[in-house]
Amino acid sequence: MKRILVGLSGGVDSAVTAYLLKIAGYDVIGFTLRTWVTEDGEDSRCCEIDDARAAADMLGIPYYVRNCMSEFRTHVTQPFVNEYVNGLTPNPCIVCNRYIKWDKMLEAADQLDAQMIATGHYANIIRLENGRYTVKTADHAEKDQTYMLCRLTQEHLSRTLMPLGGLSKVQVREIAKQTGLPSAEKPDSQEICFVTQGDHRSFIENNFSGELPPEGYFKDTEGNIIGRHRGIYHYTIGQRRGLGLALGYPAYVQRINSNDNTVTIGDEKCLYSREIYCTDISFMGIEKMVPGESLRCNAGVRYHHKAQECTAQMLENGKMRILFDKPVRAAAAGQSAVLYNENGCILCSGFII
């Protein structure tokens, strides 16, 4: 009987994961990483320890908590704040999965003599004919979470199970109800896990140690000044609400430029682009690409963006050029471009620049 460490967040997905593995015959241990606590003691939405402990108690499994708030601040929240201040749009979950959750869970698994770890992500882990592990899209596309897992390593994947890859959310909740799990009716979290109060703007203001970017100018796509903005960290590519502009047409954030502290505004057509460039390429389903090598694939440029057909080319400087067959909407610097094959398996990913 294999011992397996299950990451319990306090939500229904991870609780059902632990249940399914227990009835499958595994020796299951519940485990939570405490990543963030507010000044008034509120846990991050990814580590609601009281709810996670209640699930473990109901299932009759051992339960452990480890504090990694210092590492989480170093690898996740501080870069998140810094990137927004510099005009980027980061995705903290991708970085957290790579440098916090999986590294720390495997470390704990080794200490507790567990051979594997498991999470409640909606995704499938498979091994390709070339011998490499990869993440394949969930059977139910509406809950697919492969985008968030795009930077996991071969070591991570070779020791991970994701039992929910073939289930829908409705099925998971039904299992929880039938089992009597306390999180069966708990709503899904839709926000950034560590932004438990207010929004990301107030989080940045409360956690940036330097001088925040001042107010600046909105410009149109021809460079004309059309108004004043509140500071570039207030905005994301594709944003429409909260601009405070009356231009006679629906206006969107097209570009954020930290060099001159401007935010470019345009109509929806301006949000579309056929060509993007990426750096810090992380290979998963394929081992590598050499400079000049091209690859036909599908690429997603943000969470829940349906991957679009494209050609990816590796460049001499270690960067990647992605040319889409049809323009994609709101590709933002700081987000990740995730490349899939025709079967929905991740090949590689990179940060959009």
Secondary structure, 3 states (H helix, E strand, C coil): CCEEEEECCCCHHHHHHHHHHHHCCCEEEEEEEECCECCCCCECCCCCHHHHHHHHHHHCCCEEEEECHHHHHHHHHHHHHHHHHCCCCCCHHHHHHHHHHHHHHHHHHHHCCCCEEECCCCEEEEECCCCCEEEEECCCHHHCCHHHHCCCCHHHHHCEECHHHHCCHHHHHHHHHHHCCCCCCCCCCCCCCCCCCCCHHHHHHHHCCCCCCCCEEEEECCCCEEEEECCHHHCCCCCCCCCCCCCCCCCEEEEEECCCCEEEEECHHHHEEEEEEEEEEEECCCCCCCCCCEEEEEEECCCCCCCEEEEEEECCCCCEEEEEEEEEECCCCCCEEEEECCCCEEEEEEEEC
